[in-house]
Amino acid sequence: MNKQKLSVIQNILQEMTDTQFVSGISCMVMQNGREQCYYEAGCRDLAARLPMTRDTIFRLYSMSKPVTATAVMILLEEGKLDLLDPVSKYLPSFADQGVMQNGIMTPVKRPITIQDLLNMTSGLVYPGESSAAEVRTGTLMEEVVANLTSSHPLTTMEIMKRLGQIPLAFQPGEKWQYGISADVLGAVVEAVSGMRFGEFLAKRIFEPLGMKDTAFYVPADKQKRLAKVYDETSDGLQETFICHLGVQNRMELLPAFESGGAGLVSTIDDYAAFTQMLLHNGSFRGTSLLCAKTVEFMTKAHLTPAQQTYVNQWESLPGFTYANLLRIMTDPGAAVSLGSPGEYGWDGWLGTYMMNDPVNKLTLLIMQQKTNSGTTAFTRRIRNVVFSALEPSA
């Protein structure tokens, strides 16, 4: 890659911190399994003036989802579940569900399947005000947050029992809507494996890949490395202690609820190991987690045309489809930044961002902690720099 072009990334990161768009940020680019650049700027803790460092720990939020999808793929390979299995086979509360439409409860035409959860076509949603499903999901998440530090916090399985009783926003398979499906998959993994979801991830993914700082909480001896969360206000960046989607802000307690959609923390090097495993067909550092055929399926599946219509309404996803808890580029010409067909990844609520490009054996990772970030204009600018730095093939 053209290292001089990549050096522009440092200027972008500095601009982000100088303008107080973020408190601190780090970025890594890898190609052919080798690091091409690593840049950082700003602070992980503004009040304490602690700089961003390579070992800073970040809340991944939705960048937890690809890890959850990988756990499901492991069980798929082992023949322990089938994509068309009804979720109720593992979580009985999801039997006999209904859909609330125009104030009337209608029975589901078919049950939610594992594939529906992976593709966000389940009818399960995130909190909001647009439907009874969103409102009641929000009420449940508020209860989860209210009890996070109590003597009886709601467990993953207790939450699933309640969630299964909430009406769906639409018939399974009818539409695509981003929602709480990955949390349900975490509970499915727990039910199938017979161990806590976090224990399964540690044993089958994190430990084999050497991801020593990735977990559902941050122990006391690592707390100083945990980046603070900031919110953009009229007075500049302000630290916030919000516990979004039932995930604790301080990450200091081993949680009763291990959120497969939002609960993990990690470092940029830890997550790089995970991305390299996927990019190298399921194997990395002498360890094989998945076979090449499984990775191919995981990163190339796509939605039906009817379901895709709803993905197209998401402003940052033109040119992409969605499957297996990943965005997957199908039409680079329709996208709003440079890219490659077949590239995949996801981002998180606090601005963490991951992209793998199998065509160019390329990985981009961005780590930051500002609320309501996701994929920003700065993210797209960095993408454009990275893809423009690729050397022409011989």
RACORFEN-V393551 format. One record per pair of residues at least 24 apart in sequence whose C-alpha atoms are under 10 Angstrom apart, sorted by the first residue. I is the first residue (numbers start at 1). J is the second residue. D is the distance in whole Angstrom. If there is no record, write none. Layout:
i: {I:I}
j: {J:J}
d: {D:D}
This chain:
i: {1:1:1:1:1:1:1:1:1:1:1:1:2:2:2:2:2:2:3:3:3:3:3:4:5:5:5:5:5:5:6:6:6:6:6:6:6:6:6:6:6:7:7:7:7:7:7:8:8:8:9:9:9:9:9:9:9:9:9:9:10:10:10:10:10:10:11:11:12:12:12:12:12:12:13:13:13:13:13:13:13:14:14:14:14:15:15:15:16:16:16:17:17:17:18:19:20:20:20:21:21:21:21:21:21:21:21:22:22:22:22:22:22:22:22:22:22:22:22:23:23:23:23:23:23:23:23:23:23:23:23:23:24:24:24:24:24:24:24:24:24:24:24:25:25:25:25:25:25:25:25:25:25:25:25:26:26:26:26:26:26:26:26:26:26:27:27:27:27:27:27:27:27:27:27:28:28:28:28:28:28:28:28:28:28:29:29:29:29:29:29:29:29:30:30:30:30:30:30:30:30:30:31:31:31:31:31:31:31:31:31:31:31:32:32:32:32:32:32:32:32:33:33:33:33:33:33:33:33:33:33:34:34:34:34:35:35:35:36:36:37:38:38:38:39:40:40:43:43:43:44:44:44:44:44:44:44:44:44:45:45:45:45:45:45:45:45:46:46:46:46:46:46:47:47:47:50:50:50:51:51:52:52:52:53:53:53:53:54:54:54:54:55:55:55:55:55:55:55:55:55:56:56:56:56:56:56:56:56:56:56:56:56:56:57:57:57:57:57:57:57:57:57:57:57:57:57:57:57:57:57:57:58:58:58:58:58:58:58:58:58:58:58:58:58:58:58:58:58:58:59:59:59:59:59:59:59:59:59:59:59:59:59:59:59:59:59:59:59:59:59:59:59:59:59:59:59:59:60:60:60:60:60:60:60:60:60:60:60:60:60:60:60:60:60:60:60:60:61:61:61:61:61:61:61:61:61:61:61:61:61:61:61:61:61:61:62:62:62:62:62:62:62:62:62:62:62:62:62:62:62:62:62:63:63:63:63:63:63:63:63:63:63:63:63:63:63:63:63:63:63:63:63:63:64:64:64:64:64:64:64:64:64:64:64:64:64:64:64:64:65:65:65:65:65:65:65:65:65:65:65:65:65:65:65:65:65:65:65:66:66:66:66:66:66:66:66:66:66:66:66:66:66:66:66:67:67:67:67:67:67:67:67:67:67:67:67:68:68:68:68:68:68:68:68:68:68:68:68:68:68:69:69:69:69:69:69:69:69:69:69:69:69:69:70:70:70:70:70:70:70:70:70:70:70:70:70:71:71:71:71:71:71:71:71:71:71:71:72:72:72:72:72:72:72:72:73:73:73:73:73:73:73:73:74:74:74:74:74:74:74:75:75:75:75:76:76:77:77:77:77:77:80:80:80:81:81:81:81:82:82:82:83:83:83:83:83:83:84:84:84:84:84:84:85:85:85:85:85:85:86:86:86:86:86:86:86:87:87:87:87:87:87:87:87:87:87:87:87:88:88:88:88:88:89:89:89:89:90:90:90:90:90:90:91:91:91:91:91:91:91:91:91:92:92:92:93:93:93:93:93:93:93:94:94:94:94:94:94:94:95:95:96:96:97:97:97:97:97:97:98:98:98:98:98:98:98:98:98:99:99:99:99:99:99:99:99:99:99:100:100:100:100:100:100:100:100:100:101:101:101:101:101:101:101:101:102:102:103:103:105:105:106:106:106:106:107:107:107:108:108:108:108:108:109:109:109:110:110:110:111:111:111:112:112:112:112:113:113:114:114:114:114:115:115:115:115:116:116:116:116:116:116:116:117:117:117:117:117:117:117:117:117:117:117:117:118:118:118:118:118:118:118:118:118:118:119:119:119:119:119:119:119:119:119:119:119:119:119:119:119:119:120:120:120:120:120:120:120:120:120:120:120:120:120:120:120:120:121:121:121:121:121:121:121:121:121:121:121:121:121:121:122:122:122:122:122:122:122:122:122:122:122:122:122:122:123:123:123:123:123:123:123:123:123:123:123:123:123:123:123:124:124:124:124:124:124:124:124:124:124:124:124:124:124:124:124:124:125:125:125:125:125:125:125:125:125:126:126:126:126:126:126:127:127:127:130:131:131:131:131:132:132:132:132:133:133:133:133:133:133:134:134:134:134:134:135:136:136:136:136:137:137:137:137:137:137:137:137:138:138:140:140:140:141:141:141:141:141:142:142:142:142:143:144:144:144:144:144:144:144:145:145:145:145:145:145:145:146:146:147:148:148:148:148:148:148:148:148:149:149:149:149:152:153:153:153:154:154:154:154:155:155:155:155:155:156:156:156:156:156:156:156:156:156:156:156:156:156:157:157:157:157:157:157:157:157:157:158:158:158:159:159:159:159:160:160:160:173:173:173:173:174:174:174:175:175:175:175:175:175:175:175:175:176:176:176:176:176:176:176:176:176:177:177:177:177:178:178:178:178:178:179:180:180:180:180:180:181:181:181:182:182:182:182:182:182:183:183:183:183:183:183:183:184:184:184:185:185:185:186:186:186:186:186:187:187:187:187:189:196:196:197:197:197:197:198:198:198:198:198:198:198:198:204:205:205:205:205:205:206:206:206:206:208:208:208:208:208:208:209:209:209:209:209:209:209:209:209:209:209:209:209:209:210:210:210:210:210:211:211:211:211:211:211:211:211:212:212:212:212:213:213:213:213:213:213:213:214:214:214:214:214:214:215:215:215:215:215:215:215:216:216:216:216:216:216:216:216:216:216:216:216:216:216:216:216:216:217:217:217:217:217:217:217:217:217:217:217:217:217:217:218:218:218:218:218:218:218:218:219:219:219:219:220:220:220:222:223:223:223:225:226:226:226:226:226:226:227:227:228:228:228:229:229:229:229:229:230:230:230:230:230:230:231:231:231:231:231:231:232:232:232:232:237:238:239:239:240:240:242:244:244:261:261:262:262:266:267:268:268:268:268:269:271:271:272:272:272:272:275:275:275:275:275:275:275:275:276:276:276:276:278:278:279:279:279:279:279:279:279:279:280:280:281:297:297:298:298:298:298:298:298:299:299:299:299:299:299:299:299:299:299:299:299:299:300:300:300:300:300:300:300:300:300:301:301:302:302:302:302:302:315:316:316:316:316:316:317:320:322:326:326:327:328:328:328:329:336:336:336:337:337:337:337:337:337:337:337:337:338:338:338:338:338:338:338:338:338:339:339:339:339:339:340:346:346:347:347:347:348:348:348:348:349:349:349:350:350:351:351:351:352:353:355:357:360:360:360:360:362:362:362}
j: {29:30:31:36:37:386:387:388:389:390:391:392:36:386:388:389:390:391:36:37:386:389:390:389:385:386:387:388:389:390:36:37:38:39:382:385:386:387:388:389:390:37:38:39:385:386:389:382:385:386:37:38:39:40:378:381:382:383:385:386:37:38:39:40:41:382:39:41:41:378:379:381:382:385:39:40:41:42:378:379:382:39:40:41:42:41:42:378:41:42:378:41:42:43:42:236:232:236:237:230:231:232:236:237:370:373:378:229:230:231:232:236:237:351:368:369:370:371:373:51:52:227:228:229:230:231:237:238:239:368:369:370:50:51:52:53:227:228:230:367:368:369:370:51:52:53:56:227:351:352:366:367:368:369:370:52:53:54:56:268:352:365:366:367:368:54:268:352:353:364:365:366:367:368:382:54:268:269:272:354:363:364:365:366:367:272:355:362:363:364:365:366:386:272:275:276:356:361:362:363:364:365:276:279:356:357:358:360:361:362:363:364:390:276:279:280:358:360:361:362:363:272:273:276:277:279:280:284:361:362:363:276:361:362:363:272:362:363:362:363:364:268:365:366:366:366:367:227:228:368:224:225:226:227:228:229:230:368:369:224:225:226:227:228:229:230:239:227:228:230:237:238:239:228:238:239:224:225:227:225:227:225:227:368:225:227:267:268:225:267:268:269:213:222:225:226:266:267:268:269:270:213:222:223:224:225:226:227:266:267:268:269:367:368:213:214:218:222:223:224:225:226:227:228:265:266:267:268:269:270:367:368:213:214:218:225:226:227:228:229:264:265:266:267:268:350:352:367:368:369:214:215:216:217:218:226:227:228:229:247:248:249:250:251:262:263:264:265:266:267:348:349:350:351:352:367:368:369:214:216:261:262:263:264:265:266:267:271:347:348:349:350:351:352:353:367:368:369:244:245:247:259:260:261:262:263:264:265:347:348:349:350:351:352:369:374:182:259:260:261:262:263:264:325:346:347:348:349:350:351:352:353:374:260:261:262:263:264:265:266:271:325:326:345:346:347:348:349:350:351:352:353:354:374:182:183:216:259:260:261:262:263:264:265:266:271:325:346:347:348:118:181:182:183:185:186:259:260:261:262:263:264:324:325:326:345:346:347:348:118:182:260:261:274:275:278:298:324:325:326:327:345:346:347:354:182:186:201:205:206:260:261:264:271:274:275:325:118:182:183:185:186:189:197:201:259:260:261:262:324:325:117:118:182:185:186:189:260:261:298:323:324:325:326:201:204:205:274:278:282:289:290:294:295:298:324:325:185:186:189:197:200:201:204:205:260:289:290:114:118:185:186:188:189:192:324:289:290:291:294:295:297:298:324:189:204:205:289:290:291:294:189:192:193:290:290:294:289:290:291:293:294:189:192:193:114:188:189:192:113:114:115:113:114:115:116:117:118:111:112:113:114:115:116:111:112:113:114:115:116:110:111:112:113:114:115:116:111:112:113:114:115:116:117:164:184:185:187:188:112:113:114:164:188:113:188:191:192:187:188:189:190:191:192:157:160:161:164:184:187:188:191:192:160:161:164:160:161:162:163:164:165:166:160:161:162:163:164:165:166:164:165:164:165:164:165:166:167:168:171:123:164:165:166:167:168:169:170:171:123:132:133:166:167:168:169:170:171:172:131:132:133:166:167:168:169:170:171:131:132:133:167:168:169:170:171:131:132:131:132:167:168:167:168:170:171:167:168:171:167:168:170:171:172:171:172:173:171:172:173:171:172:173:168:171:172:173:172:173:181:184:185:188:173:185:323:324:172:173:174:176:181:323:324:172:173:179:180:181:182:183:184:185:323:324:325:181:182:184:185:298:322:323:324:325:326:173:176:177:178:181:182:301:302:303:307:321:322:323:324:325:326:172:173:175:176:177:178:179:180:181:182:303:307:322:323:324:325:170:171:172:173:174:175:176:177:178:179:181:303:307:323:168:169:170:171:172:173:174:175:176:177:178:179:180:181:167:168:169:170:171:172:173:174:175:176:177:178:179:180:181:163:164:166:167:168:169:170:171:172:176:177:178:179:180:181:182:184:168:169:170:176:177:178:179:180:181:177:178:179:180:181:245:179:180:245:169:167:168:169:170:166:167:168:169:163:166:167:168:169:170:166:167:168:169:179:166:163:165:166:167:162:163:166:167:168:179:180:245:245:246:166:245:246:243:244:245:246:247:243:244:245:246:246:243:245:246:247:248:256:257:242:243:244:245:246:247:248:243:246:246:243:246:247:248:253:255:256:257:248:253:255:256:256:255:256:257:246:255:256:257:255:256:257:258:259:183:184:186:187:190:196:197:255:256:257:258:259:260:184:186:187:188:190:191:256:257:258:187:256:257:183:184:187:257:184:187:188:303:304:306:307:304:306:307:303:304:305:306:307:308:309:310:311:303:304:306:307:308:309:310:311:322:307:310:311:314:310:311:314:322:325:261:245:259:260:261:262:260:261:325:259:260:261:262:324:325:257:258:259:260:261:262:263:259:260:261:259:260:261:257:258:259:260:261:257:258:259:260:260:256:258:257:258:259:260:254:255:257:258:259:260:263:264:289:274:277:287:288:289:270:271:273:274:284:285:286:287:288:289:270:271:272:273:274:276:277:283:284:285:286:287:288:289:269:270:273:274:285:266:267:269:270:271:272:273:274:266:267:269:270:265:266:267:268:269:270:271:264:265:266:267:270:271:251:254:258:263:264:265:266:247:248:251:252:253:254:255:256:257:258:259:260:262:263:264:265:266:247:248:249:250:251:252:253:254:255:258:263:264:265:266:250:251:252:253:254:264:265:266:251:252:253:254:251:252:253:252:250:251:252:267:250:251:252:265:266:267:368:369:368:369:370:350:368:369:370:371:350:368:369:370:371:372:350:369:370:371:372:373:370:371:372:373:370:370:370:371:370:371:371:349:371:325:348:348:349:367:367:352:365:366:367:365:354:365:354:363:364:365:345:354:355:356:362:363:364:365:356:361:362:363:356:358:344:356:357:358:359:361:362:363:358:361:358:323:324:323:324:325:326:328:344:323:324:325:326:327:328:329:342:343:344:345:356:358:324:326:327:328:329:330:342:343:344:326:328:326:327:328:329:330:375:374:375:376:377:380:375:344:346:354:355:355:355:356:357:357:377:380:384:377:379:380:381:382:383:384:385:387:380:381:382:383:384:385:386:387:388:383:384:386:387:388:387:374:375:373:374:375:372:373:374:375:373:374:375:374:375:375:376:379:379:379:383:387:387:390:391:393:386:387:390}
d: {10:10:8:7:10:9:9:9:6:5:5:9:9:9:9:5:6:6:7:8:10:7:9:8:7:8:10:8:6:9:8:7:10:10:9:6:6:9:9:6:9:8:9:9:9:10:10:9:7:9:9:9:7:9:10:9:6:9:7:8:10:9:6:7:8:10:10:9:9:7:9:8:7:10:8:7:6:8:8:10:9:10:8:6:7:9:10:9:8:9:8:7:6:8:8:9:8:7:7:10:10:8:8:8:8:10:10:10:8:9:8:10:7:9:7:7:6:10:10:9:9:9:9:9:7:10:7:9:10:8:8:8:10:8:6:9:9:9:10:9:6:8:9:10:7:9:10:10:9:9:7:6:5:8:10:7:8:8:9:8:10:8:6:5:7:10:8:10:9:7:6:5:6:9:9:10:8:9:8:10:8:6:5:7:9:9:10:7:6:5:7:9:8:9:10:9:9:8:6:5:7:9:10:10:10:9:10:7:5:4:6:9:9:9:9:9:10:8:5:7:9:10:10:7:10:9:8:10:8:8:9:10:10:9:10:10:10:9:10:10:10:10:9:10:10:10:9:8:9:10:10:8:7:5:6:9:10:9:8:9:9:9:6:6:9:9:9:10:8:9:9:9:9:10:10:9:9:9:9:10:10:9:8:10:8:10:10:10:10:8:7:8:9:10:7:9:9:6:7:8:9:10:9:10:9:5:6:6:8:6:8:10:9:10:7:8:8:8:9:9:6:5:6:10:6:5:5:8:10:10:9:10:10:9:10:9:6:6:9:9:9:5:5:6:8:9:8:7:7:7:10:10:9:9:10:8:8:9:9:9:10:9:10:8:8:7:6:4:7:9:9:9:8:10:8:9:9:7:10:10:9:7:7:6:5:7:9:10:8:6:8:7:8:6:9:8:9:9:9:9:9:9:9:7:4:6:7:8:8:5:6:7:9:8:10:10:9:10:9:5:5:8:9:9:7:6:4:6:9:10:8:9:9:10:8:7:9:8:9:10:10:9:9:8:6:5:5:9:10:9:7:7:7:10:9:10:10:8:6:6:5:7:6:8:9:10:9:9:9:8:9:10:6:9:10:9:9:6:5:7:9:9:9:6:8:10:8:9:9:10:9:9:9:9:9:10:10:8:6:6:10:8:7:10:10:10:10:8:8:10:8:9:9:10:8:10:9:9:7:9:7:6:9:9:8:9:6:7:10:9:8:10:7:8:8:9:10:9:10:8:10:6:6:9:9:10:8:10:9:10:9:8:9:9:8:9:9:9:8:7:9:8:7:8:8:10:9:10:9:9:7:8:8:7:10:9:9:8:10:7:8:9:8:9:10:8:10:7:6:9:9:8:8:8:10:10:9:10:8:8:10:7:10:7:9:9:9:9:8:9:7:9:7:5:5:8:9:9:10:9:5:6:6:8:9:8:5:6:8:10:9:6:6:4:6:9:9:7:6:5:6:9:9:9:10:9:9:10:8:8:8:10:9:9:9:9:10:10:9:6:9:9:6:7:8:7:8:8:9:8:7:8:10:9:8:8:7:5:8:8:5:7:10:8:8:9:8:4:7:9:8:9:9:9:7:7:8:7:8:10:10:10:9:8:5:6:9:9:8:8:9:9:9:5:5:6:6:6:9:8:7:8:9:6:6:6:7:9:9:9:10:9:9:8:8:10:9:10:10:8:8:9:9:10:10:9:9:10:9:10:9:9:6:7:7:8:10:8:7:9:9:7:10:10:9:6:8:8:9:9:9:8:9:9:10:9:8:7:6:10:9:8:9:9:9:10:9:9:5:6:9:8:7:9:8:8:7:7:10:8:10:9:6:4:6:9:9:8:9:9:9:9:9:8:7:10:10:7:5:5:6:8:9:9:8:6:6:6:7:8:6:8:10:10:8:8:8:8:9:9:6:5:7:6:5:6:8:9:9:9:8:9:8:9:8:7:5:6:8:8:8:8:9:9:9:7:9:5:5:5:6:5:8:8:8:8:7:9:8:9:9:9:9:9:8:6:6:8:10:9:10:8:8:6:6:6:10:9:8:7:10:10:7:6:4:5:7:9:7:4:5:9:8:8:9:8:9:10:9:7:10:9:7:8:7:10:6:6:6:5:9:9:9:9:8:9:10:9:10:7:8:9:7:7:9:10:10:9:10:9:10:9:10:9:10:9:6:6:9:9:9:8:7:8:10:8:6:9:10:10:8:9:7:8:8:5:7:8:9:9:9:9:8:8:7:9:8:8:9:9:8:9:10:9:8:6:8:10:9:6:6:8:4:5:8:10:8:9:8:6:9:9:9:9:6:4:6:7:10:9:10:6:9:9:9:9:8:10:10:10:9:10:9:9:8:7:7:10:10:9:10:8:10:8:7:10:9:10:7:5:8:8:7:9:8:10:9:5:7:8:6:7:9:9:7:8:10:10:9:10:10:10:9:9:9:9:7:9:9:8:9:8:5:5:8:10:8:9:8:5:4:5:8:9:9:7:9:9:7:9:10:8:7:5:8:10:9:9:8:10:10:8:10:7:9:8:10:10:10:7:9:9:10:9:8:8:10:10:10:7:8:10:9:8:9:9:9:6:9:8:8:10:10:6:7:10:8:9:7:7:9:7:9:9:10:7:8:9:9:8:9:8:5:7:9:7:8:9:9:10:7:8:6:6:10:9:7:9:7:5:4:7:7:8:10:9:10:8:5:6:7:9:10:7:9:9:7:7:10:9:7:8:9:9:6:5:6:9:10:9:10:8:5:6:6:6:7:9:8:7:7:10:8:5:5:7:8:10:8:9:8:6:8:8:10:7:9:9:8:8:7:10:8:9:10:9:9:9:8:7:10:7:9:8:9:5:6:7:9:10:6:5:6:10:10:9:6:5:8:10:7:8:9:10:9:10:9:10:9:9:9:9:9:9:10:8:9:10:8:10:7:8:7:9:9:8:9:8:9:7:9:8:8:7:10:7:9:9:8:9:9:8:8:9:10:7:8:6:10:7:8:8:9:8:10:10:9:8:6:9:8:10:10:8:7:9:7:9:7:10:8:8:7:9:10:10:9:10:10:7:9:9:7:9:9:10:8:10:9:8:10:9:10:9:7:8:10:9:10:9:10:10:10:9:10:10:10:10:10:8:10:10:9:6:8:9:7:6:10:9:8:9:10:7:5:9:9:6:8:8:8:9:7:9:9:9:9:9:6:7:9:8:5:8:6:5:9:6:10:7:8:9:10:8:9:10:9:8:10:10:9:9:9}
